[in-house]
């Protein structure tokens, strides 16, 4: 029996030590290729798209999963990702102007909204909702991707964002739904968008042109092309587009400054997470090995018999010492994980510092693009109404947030 334990121990050692290596796996799914129309789409059938700044969502409740993450990083991602999606959609040829806008706006023909459910450098999960001006929800879907070390290496070689296949998938789904619409449906969307903007600007003049029921809008009648009040509303709408274009220029500058530190943060955090997992696995295996050795020592003492008592004592002593050493090394490995957790947290803090919001000046006032960007845009909406009232002599309309898309 003693011989059996002696022969079994090396096998147990070999099996446990072989469990400490962690490999990298790539997704077997083919990468999404950005789809483009077979032929150029007529300008009258191109919908303008507004991509809202994403909602940052919430951080993981588990402290270990949230290590190195912060709400500041999420807020930075919430204004970085919409620009990436905007640029992806603009390349397809399915759309008119594609712009990033603050949350809570009025005037878009198609509005794309997003929420970051999770994002940690290894996995990303987004909730994307698309609504047209008629009030029709195209879809509301969850998108996710798992990123590997090899994906980051490929991203470095191709100089593109590691989440690009995800943006391609979202853009393809939006293009697919748009392709299912008939030309008259697209015309209706464009008309409703223009009339909703005009009605929000001057409800006394245009509220009767469009009717809302259960969240959907319908054109009741159309103003004359020569209607000077409607022409003035369209001119104000063009000014609104110019301001949004100015905001997009600032978003572009932010993204350029953010691209390098953000990519490096994601990659390095993944490296740290994988290293942490490997250490945790090795620590667990060493503890198991130590426990197995101690159990083996007890077994040797029990089964050794009186005739082999001396040899059993020697064997059990060796197993106990070896098992204790293995357990100690396992707990020592646990202490190393603290170093990696601290490194992840430090990476998050340093990235958050590099992702400070940009400041812009509008009408003599300075505003941050994060948080106060929405306030800035609401101030501009109020200003538009004052300009319109001054130019037409109509009363100033108060903003009704319930009438936004």
C-alpha positions in Angstrom: 0.0 0.0 0.0 2.8 2.4 0.8 4.3 1.7 -2.6 1.0 2.7 -4.2 1.0 6.1 -2.5 4.7 6.6 -3.5 3.8 5.9 -7.1 0.7 8.0 -7.1 2.2 11.2 -5.7 4.3 12.1 -8.8 1.2 11.6 -11.0 -0.8 14.0 -8.8 2.0 16.5 -8.9 2.2 16.3 -12.7 -1.6 16.7 -13.2 -1.9 19.7 -10.9 1.1 21.5 -12.3 -0.3 21.1 -15.8 -3.3 23.2 -14.9 -1.5 26.4 -14.4 -1.2 27.5 -18.0 -3.9 29.8 -19.4 -4.2 30.0 -23.2 -5.8 32.7 -25.4 -8.8 31.8 -27.6 -10.2 33.7 -30.6 -13.8 33.9 -31.6 -14.7 31.4 -34.3 -17.3 33.7 -35.7 -16.3 35.6 -38.9 -15.7 39.3 -38.6 -18.5 41.5 -39.7 -17.8 43.3 -43.0 -19.4 46.7 -43.5 -22.2 46.4 -46.0 -22.7 49.0 -48.7 -25.6 49.5 -51.2 -25.3 47.9 -54.6 -26.0 51.3 -56.2 -26.0 54.9 -55.1 -29.1 55.9 -53.2 -31.0 59.0 -54.4 -30.5 62.0 -52.1 -34.2 62.3 -51.5 -34.1 58.8 -49.9 -31.2 59.5 -47.6 -32.1 59.8 -43.9 -30.1 62.1 -41.7 -29.0 60.3 -38.5 -28.4 61.6 -35.1 -26.4 59.4 -32.8 -26.9 60.4 -29.2 -24.2 60.4 -26.6 -24.4 57.0 -25.0 -25.6 56.4 -21.5 -22.6 55.2 -19.4 -24.6 52.6 -17.6 -23.4 51.3 -14.2 -20.3 49.6 -13.0 -20.2 45.9 -11.9 -21.4 45.3 -8.3 -18.6 42.8 -7.7 -15.5 44.7 -6.5 -13.1 42.4 -8.3 -14.9 42.8 -11.6 -15.0 46.6 -11.1 -11.3 46.8 -10.3 -9.6 49.5 -12.4 -12.9 50.7 -13.8 -14.5 54.1 -12.9 -17.6 56.1 -13.9 -15.2 58.8 -15.3 -13.9 56.2 -17.8 -17.4 55.1 -18.7 -18.5 58.7 -19.3 -15.5 59.1 -21.6 -16.4 55.9 -23.4 -20.0 57.2 -23.7 -18.9 60.1 -25.9 -16.1 58.1 -27.7 -18.2 55.2 -28.9 -20.9 57.3 -30.6 -18.3 59.0 -32.8 -16.9 55.6 -33.8 -20.4 54.4 -34.7 -21.1 57.7 -36.5 -17.9 57.3 -38.7 -18.8 53.7 -39.4 -22.3 54.6 -40.6 -21.1 57.5 -42.7 -18.9 55.1 -44.7 -21.8 52.8 -45.8 -23.5 55.2 -48.2 -26.9 54.4 -46.8 -27.4 57.7 -45.0 -27.4 61.5 -45.4 -25.6 63.5 -42.7 -24.6 61.4 -39.6 -24.0 63.5 -36.5 -23.4 62.9 -32.8 -25.7 64.9 -30.6 -26.2 65.5 -26.9 -29.1 63.5 -25.2 -32.5 65.1 -25.4 -32.8 66.7 -28.8 -35.4 67.5 -31.5 -35.1 67.4 -35.3 -33.4 64.1 -36.2 -34.9 61.8 -38.9 -33.3 58.8 -37.4 -32.2 58.7 -33.7 -29.7 56.1 -32.5 -29.4 55.7 -28.7 -27.0 53.5 -26.8 -26.3 52.3 -23.3 -23.0 50.8 -22.2 -24.0 47.7 -20.2 -20.4 46.7 -19.6 -16.9 47.6 -20.9 -13.7 46.5 -19.3 -11.1 46.0 -22.1 -12.0 42.3 -22.5 -15.7 42.4 -23.1 -18.1 45.1 -24.2 -21.9 45.0 -24.2 -24.1 47.7 -25.7 -27.8 48.2 -25.9 -28.7 50.0 -29.1 -32.1 51.5 -29.9 -33.1 53.1 -33.2 -36.2 55.4 -33.5 -37.3 57.4 -36.5 -39.1 60.7 -36.5 -42.5 59.0 -37.0 -42.0 57.4 -33.6 -41.4 53.9 -35.0 -38.9 51.8 -33.1 -36.7 50.1 -35.7 -35.2 47.8 -33.0 -33.7 47.7 -29.6 -30.9 45.0 -29.4 -28.0 44.0 -27.2 -24.6 43.7 -28.9 -21.5 42.2 -27.3 -18.0 41.2 -28.1 -15.1 39.4 -26.4 -11.7 40.8 -27.1 -8.5 38.7 -27.0 -4.8 39.6 -26.9 -4.5 38.6 -30.5 -7.3 41.1 -31.4 -5.3 43.9 -29.9 -2.2 42.9 -31.9 -4.3 42.9 -35.0 -5.7 46.3 -34.1 -2.2 47.7 -33.8 -1.3 46.3 -37.2 -4.4 47.7 -38.9 -4.5 51.0 -37.0 -8.3 50.6 -36.3 -10.3 50.4 -33.1 -10.5 46.9 -31.6 -14.3 47.2 -31.3 -14.7 48.0 -35.1 -16.4 44.7 -35.9 -19.0 45.5 -33.3 -19.7 48.9 -34.9 -19.8 47.2 -38.3 -22.5 44.8 -37.0 -24.6 47.7 -35.6 -24.3 49.7 -38.8 -25.2 46.7 -40.9 -28.4 46.1 -38.9 -29.4 49.7 -39.2 -28.8 49.6 -43.0 -30.8 46.4 -43.3 -33.8 47.9 -41.6 -33.5 51.0 -43.7 -33.5 48.9 -46.9 -36.8 47.3 -45.8 -38.5 50.7 -46.0 -40.4 51.9 -49.0 -39.6 55.3 -50.6 -43.0 56.7 -49.4 -42.1 55.7 -45.8 -38.8 57.5 -46.0 -40.5 60.6 -47.4 -42.9 60.5 -44.5 -40.1 60.3 -42.0 -38.4 63.3 -43.5 -41.6 65.3 -43.6 -42.5 64.5 -40.0 -39.0 65.4 -38.8 -39.2 68.8 -40.4 -42.8 69.5 -39.1 -41.9 68.3 -35.6 -39.0 70.7 -35.5 -41.2 73.5 -36.7 -44.0 72.7 -34.3 -41.5 72.6 -31.4 -40.2 76.0 -32.6 -43.6 77.6 -33.1 -46.5 75.4 -31.9 -49.1 78.1 -32.6 -48.2 78.0 -36.3 -47.4 74.3 -36.9 -49.0 72.2 -34.2 -52.0 71.5 -36.4 -49.8 70.1 -39.2 -48.7 66.9 -37.4 -50.6 64.7 -35.0 -49.3 62.5 -32.2 -51.0 59.4 -31.0 -49.5 56.7 -28.7 -46.0 58.0 -29.4 -46.3 58.0 -33.2 -46.6 61.0 -35.4 -48.6 61.5 -38.6 -48.7 64.4 -41.1 -52.2 65.9 -41.2 -51.4 68.6 -43.8 -48.4 70.2 -45.4 -47.5 73.8 -45.5 -47.0 75.5 -48.8 -43.4 75.6 -50.1 -43.8 79.4 -50.4 -45.0 79.7 -46.8 -42.5 82.3 -45.4 -43.0 81.2 -41.8 -42.2 77.6 -42.7 -39.2 78.8 -44.7 -38.0 80.7 -41.7 -38.4 77.6 -39.6 -36.3 75.6 -42.1 -33.6 78.3 -42.0 -33.5 78.1 -38.2 -33.2 74.3 -38.5 -30.2 74.7 -40.8 -28.6 76.9 -38.1 -29.3 74.1 -35.7 -27.4 71.6 -37.9 -24.5 74.0 -38.1 -24.2 74.1 -34.3 -24.4 70.3 -34.1 -21.6 70.2 -36.7 -19.6 72.5 -34.5 -20.2 70.2 -31.6 -19.1 67.2 -33.7 -15.8 69.0 -34.4 -15.2 69.1 -30.7 -16.2 65.5 -30.3 -13.7 64.7 -33.1 -10.9 66.5 -31.2 -11.7 64.7 -28.0 -11.6 61.3 -29.8 -8.2 62.0 -31.3 -6.8 62.9 -27.9 -8.5 59.9 -26.3 -7.7 57.2 -28.9 -4.1 56.3 -27.8 -4.6 56.3 -24.0 -7.9 54.5 -24.3 -6.6 51.8 -26.5 -3.5 51.3 -24.2 -5.7 51.2 -21.1 -8.0 48.5 -22.6 -5.0 46.4 -23.7 -3.0 46.8 -20.5 -6.0 46.1 -18.3 -6.7 42.9 -20.2 -3.0 41.9 -19.8 -3.3 42.5 -16.1 -6.6 40.6 -15.8 -5.2 37.5 -17.6 -2.0 37.6 -15.4 -4.2 37.9 -12.3 -6.3 34.8 -13.4 -3.1 32.8 -14.1 -1.8 33.6 -10.6 -5.1 32.8 -9.0 -5.2 29.4 -10.8 -1.7 28.6 -9.8 -2.4 29.6 -6.2 -5.5 27.4 -6.2 -3.6 24.4 -7.7 -0.8 24.7 -5.1 -3.3 24.7 -2.3 -5.0 21.6 -3.8 -1.6 20.0 -4.2 -0.7 20.8 -0.5 -4.0 19.4 0.7 -3.6 16.3 -1.3 -0.1 15.7 0.1 -1.3 16.1 3.6 -4.2 13.8 3.0 -1.8 11.3 1.5 0.4 11.5 4.6 -2.6 10.6 6.8 -3.4 7.7 4.5 0.2 6.4 4.7 0.0 6.5 8.5 -3.3 4.6 8.5 -2.5 2.0 5.9 1.2 1.6 6.5 0.8 -1.1 9.1 3.1 -1.9 12.1 5.6 -3.7 10.0 6.2 -0.6 7.9 5.8 1.9 10.7 9.3 3.5 10.2 8.9 3.9 6.5 5.4 5.2 6.9 6.6 7.8 9.3 9.3 9.0 6.9 6.8 9.1 3.9 4.1 10.9 5.9 6.6 13.4 7.2 7.8 14.2 3.7 4.2 14.6 2.5 3.2 16.9 5.3 6.3 19.1 4.9 5.7 19.2 1.1 2.0 19.8 1.5 2.6 22.6 3.9 5.1 24.2 1.6 2.7 24.0 -1.3 -0.1 25.6 0.8 2.2 28.4 1.9 3.3 29.1 -1.7 -0.4 29.1 -2.7 -1.2 31.8 -0.2 1.9 33.7 -1.2 0.6 33.7 -4.8 -2.7 35.1 -3.4 -0.8 38.1 -2.0 0.7 38.7 -5.5 -2.8 39.2 -6.9 -3.1 42.4 -4.8 -0.2 43.9 -6.8 -2.1 43.3 -10.0 -5.4 44.6 -8.7 -3.6 47.8 -7.6 -2.1 48.0 -11.1 -5.5 47.7 -12.7 -6.9 50.4 -10.4 -3.9 52.7 -11.1 -4.5 52.2 -14.8 -8.1 53.3 -14.4 -7.2 56.3 -12.4 -4.5 57.4 -14.9 -6.8 57.0 -17.9 -9.6 58.9 -16.2 -7.2 61.8 -15.7 -6.2 61.7 -19.4 -9.9 61.7 -20.4 -10.7 65.1 -19.0 -13.6 66.7 -20.9 -13.1 69.4 -23.5 -14.3 72.9 -22.9 -16.0 75.0 -25.7 -17.2 78.6 -25.8 -20.6 79.4 -27.2 -22.3 82.8 -27.1 -19.5 84.0 -24.8 -20.0 81.2 -22.3 -17.8 78.2 -21.7 -19.3 74.7 -21.3 -17.9 71.2 -20.8 -18.9 68.7 -23.5 -19.8 66.1 -20.8 -22.8 66.6 -18.6 -23.2 70.3 -19.4 -23.2 69.6 -23.2 -26.9 68.7 -22.8 -27.4 72.0 -20.9 -25.5 73.9 -23.6 -27.7 72.4 -26.3 -30.9 73.2 -24.4 -29.7 76.8 -24.1 -29.1 76.8 -27.8 -32.7 75.5 -28.4 -34.1 78.3 -26.3 -32.0 80.8 -28.2 -33.3 79.4 -31.5 -36.9 80.1 -30.4 -36.0 83.7 -29.4 -34.4 84.2 -32.8 -37.4 82.8 -34.6 -39.8 84.9 -32.6 -37.8 88.0 -33.3 -37.7 87.3 -37.0 -41.3 86.3 -37.4 -43.1 88.3 -34.7 -44.6 85.1 -33.3 -44.7 84.4 -29.5 -41.7 82.5 -28.0 -42.5 78.8 -27.5 -41.4 77.1 -24.3 -39.5 73.9 -24.7 -41.5 70.8 -24.0 -39.2 67.9 -23.3 -42.0 65.4 -23.9 -41.9 66.2 -27.6 -38.3 65.2 -28.1 -37.5 61.9 -29.8 
